[in-house]
């Protein structure tokens, strides 16, 4: 049972995937072409409709209410997020081109915006375990691995890529 952080290095992923075929490898670690197109389209829409990307994330990922500014763009009313850190665990909107159909690709988001902060591995493992336990039918065994994306599309928020499977 893994349930831990892994290295995002492609050679490492290839080696790990040989023993655990549900873990992505260098050939499956990127989104599909259609998901890349969807991502580009969404990023353009965010730029057109929202004041900042962070406003879109606060609304879409963390459920914060949005408002309109005088230009008709959406924004989230600033609140004291550093004292109200939230975690959100949900399927990736732009799933990687995974070869194993049983592999789930989710994202664990954190509302923290201090990008120099790194959460301890044990804390992330614990949060993912809790979130998966809440999501799955009781007593369904699972395994997961995660890593922090070295080239995130949304660098404004702490988030990790999570790959999991029911045993």
C-alpha positions as CSV (number, residue, x, y, z in Angstrom):
1,X,0.0,0.0,0.0
2,X,1.5,3.3,-1.1
3,X,-0.6,6.3,0.1
4,X,2.2,8.7,-0.1
5,X,4.0,11.5,-2.0
6,X,5.9,10.4,-5.1
7,X,8.5,12.1,-7.2
8,X,7.1,13.7,-10.4
9,X,10.3,12.8,-12.3
10,X,9.3,11.0,-15.5
11,X,12.0,8.2,-15.1
12,X,10.8,7.6,-11.6
13,X,7.2,7.5,-12.7
14,X,8.1,4.9,-15.4
15,X,9.8,2.7,-12.9
16,X,6.9,3.0,-10.4
17,X,4.3,2.3,-13.0
18,X,5.9,-1.0,-13.9
19,X,5.1,-2.3,-10.4
20,X,1.9,-0.3,-10.0
21,X,0.3,0.0,-13.5
22,X,-2.4,2.3,-12.2
23,X,0.2,5.0,-11.5
24,X,0.8,7.3,-14.5
25,X,4.0,7.1,-16.5
26,X,5.8,9.4,-18.8
27,X,3.4,8.5,-21.6
28,X,0.2,9.2,-19.6
29,X,1.2,12.1,-17.4
30,X,-0.2,14.8,-19.7
31,X,-3.8,15.7,-20.5
32,X,-5.4,14.4,-23.7
33,X,-5.4,16.7,-26.7
34,X,-9.1,17.4,-26.2
35,X,-8.5,18.3,-22.5
36,X,-5.7,20.6,-23.5
37,X,-8.1,22.4,-25.9
38,X,-10.7,22.6,-23.1
39,X,-8.1,24.0,-20.7
40,X,-7.0,26.7,-23.2
41,X,-10.7,27.6,-23.8
42,X,-11.4,27.8,-20.1
43,X,-8.4,29.9,-19.4
44,X,-9.5,32.3,-22.1
45,X,-13.0,32.4,-20.7
46,X,-11.6,33.1,-17.2
47,X,-9.6,36.0,-18.6
48,X,-12.7,37.4,-20.3
49,X,-15.2,36.9,-17.4
50,X,-13.2,37.2,-14.1
51,X,-11.1,40.0,-12.6
52,X,-8.4,37.5,-11.7
53,X,-7.9,33.7,-12.0
54,X,-7.9,33.5,-8.2
55,X,-11.4,34.8,-8.1
56,X,-12.5,32.0,-10.4
57,X,-10.7,29.4,-8.2
58,X,-12.2,30.8,-5.0
59,X,-15.7,30.5,-6.5
60,X,-15.4,27.3,-8.4
61,X,-13.2,25.2,-6.1
62,X,-14.0,26.7,-2.7
63,X,-17.6,27.8,-3.3
64,X,-17.1,31.5,-2.5
65,X,-19.8,33.9,-3.7
66,X,-18.9,36.2,-6.5
67,X,-19.9,39.7,-7.4
68,X,-19.7,41.9,-10.5
69,X,-17.4,44.9,-10.8
70,X,-18.2,48.0,-12.9
71,X,-16.7,46.4,-16.0
72,X,-19.1,43.4,-15.6
73,X,-16.3,41.0,-14.5
74,X,-16.8,38.6,-11.7
75,X,-14.7,38.8,-8.5
76,X,-14.8,37.3,-5.0
77,X,-15.1,39.7,-2.1
78,X,-11.9,39.6,-0.2
79,X,-12.1,37.9,3.2
80,X,-9.6,36.7,5.7
81,X,-8.7,33.4,4.0
82,X,-5.5,32.9,5.9
83,X,-7.6,32.3,9.1
84,X,-10.1,30.2,7.2
85,X,-7.9,27.8,5.2
86,X,-10.1,25.4,3.2
87,X,-9.3,22.1,1.5
88,X,-11.1,20.9,-1.6
89,X,-10.7,17.4,-3.1
90,X,-12.3,16.9,-6.5
91,X,-11.8,15.2,-9.9
92,X,-9.4,16.9,-12.2
93,X,-11.1,19.1,-14.7
94,X,-8.4,18.1,-17.2
95,X,-7.7,14.5,-16.5
96,X,-4.4,13.1,-17.7
97,X,-4.2,10.6,-20.6
98,X,-4.3,7.7,-18.1
99,X,-3.9,4.2,-19.6
100,X,-5.4,2.3,-16.7
101,X,-9.2,2.9,-16.7
102,X,-9.4,2.3,-12.9
103,X,-7.1,5.1,-12.0
104,X,-8.8,8.3,-10.7
105,X,-7.1,11.6,-11.2
106,X,-8.2,14.2,-8.6
107,X,-6.8,17.5,-7.3
108,X,-6.4,18.4,-3.6
109,X,-6.7,22.2,-3.5
110,X,-5.8,24.5,-0.6
111,X,-7.1,28.1,-0.3
112,X,-3.7,29.2,1.0
113,X,-2.0,31.7,-1.3
114,X,1.4,31.8,0.3
115,X,3.3,30.0,-2.5
116,X,6.5,29.6,-0.5
117,X,4.6,27.4,2.0
118,X,5.0,23.6,1.8
119,X,2.7,21.4,3.8
120,X,4.3,18.4,5.4
121,X,3.9,15.2,3.5
122,X,2.2,13.5,6.5
123,X,-0.5,16.2,6.6
124,X,-1.3,15.9,2.9
125,X,-1.4,12.1,3.2
126,X,-3.8,12.4,6.2
127,X,-6.1,14.9,4.4
128,X,-6.2,12.7,1.2
129,X,-7.0,9.7,3.4
130,X,-9.8,11.5,5.1
131,X,-11.3,12.9,1.9
132,X,-11.2,9.5,0.1
133,X,-12.7,7.8,3.1
134,X,-15.5,10.4,3.1
135,X,-16.0,9.9,-0.7
136,X,-16.0,6.1,-0.9
137,X,-18.4,3.6,0.4
138,X,-17.4,2.6,3.9
139,X,-14.6,0.0,4.2
140,X,-13.7,0.2,0.5
141,X,-9.9,-0.1,0.4
142,X,-7.9,2.3,-1.7
143,X,-4.4,3.3,-2.6
144,X,-3.2,6.8,-3.6
145,X,-0.1,8.7,-4.7
146,X,0.4,12.4,-5.1
147,X,2.8,15.0,-6.1
148,X,3.0,18.8,-6.4
149,X,2.9,19.6,-10.1
150,X,6.3,21.1,-11.1
151,X,4.6,23.3,-13.8
152,X,1.1,24.2,-12.5
153,X,-1.4,26.0,-14.7
154,X,-2.7,27.7,-11.6
155,X,0.3,28.6,-9.5
156,X,-1.6,31.0,-7.3
157,X,-2.9,28.2,-5.1
158,X,-1.3,25.3,-3.3
159,X,-2.6,22.1,-4.9
160,X,-1.4,18.6,-5.6
161,X,-2.2,16.0,-8.2
162,X,-3.6,12.8,-6.7
163,X,-4.0,9.4,-8.4
164,X,-6.0,6.8,-6.6
165,X,-7.5,3.4,-7.1
166,X,-9.9,1.2,-5.2
167,X,-8.4,-2.2,-4.3
